[in-house]
């Protein structure tokens, strides 16, 4: 993973490109996952929370669409 900064490019825009690439490749998430042992039950709880959040958002969107 690398970002080449062009001669006429602002450093902030290059950093934004680098950040987008890091987020796209999920580098931070994988490093966090590998740094500590995560129990299977904790993963299941996390998945359940994410699905509940999506369900709430869908329901509110459906109510607003009516």
N, C-alpha and C positions, 0 to 999 in steps of 0.2 A: 504494500500500500504506500503510495507516494503522491505528492502533489507538487507539480512544477510551477513555480511562481514566474510569470512572464515579466518582461522588462517594464512594460507600461501598466502592470496590474497592481492594484492596491493590496497590501498585505492582509487586510481584513477580509477581502473577498476570497483570497487564497485559503485563509483559515476556515471560512465558511465552507468552502469546497472540501477541505480536509474533514471537517466535522460531519458533513453529509456522507462522505465515504465511510467514515467510522461507524455512523449510525446504520448505514445500509448493510455493512458487513457484520454488524452486531459484535464488534470486538470487545466493547466494555462488558456486555452481558455475558459473553463466554468467559472472559477473565474472572468475573465475579463468581460465576458458577463453578469454575475450576479451583478457585482460591479456597473455598470452604466446602465441606461436605453438607449436602442438603438432603434431608430425609425425604423419603417417598411421600409421607403424609403431608409434609410441608408443601411439596409440589402440587399435590392434589388440592390442598386448601387454596393455594394461589390460583390454580385453574378455575376452581369454583367461584372465587371472588371475581375473576375477570369475566366469566360467563354471566354472573349476576349483574355486573356493571353493564355489559352489553344488552342484557335483557331489559334492564331499567331504561336504558337509552332508547331502545326500540319501542318500548311501550309509550314513553313520553312523546316520541316522534309520531307514533301512530295516533295518539290522542290529539296532538297539535294539528295533524293533517286533516282531521275531521271537520 
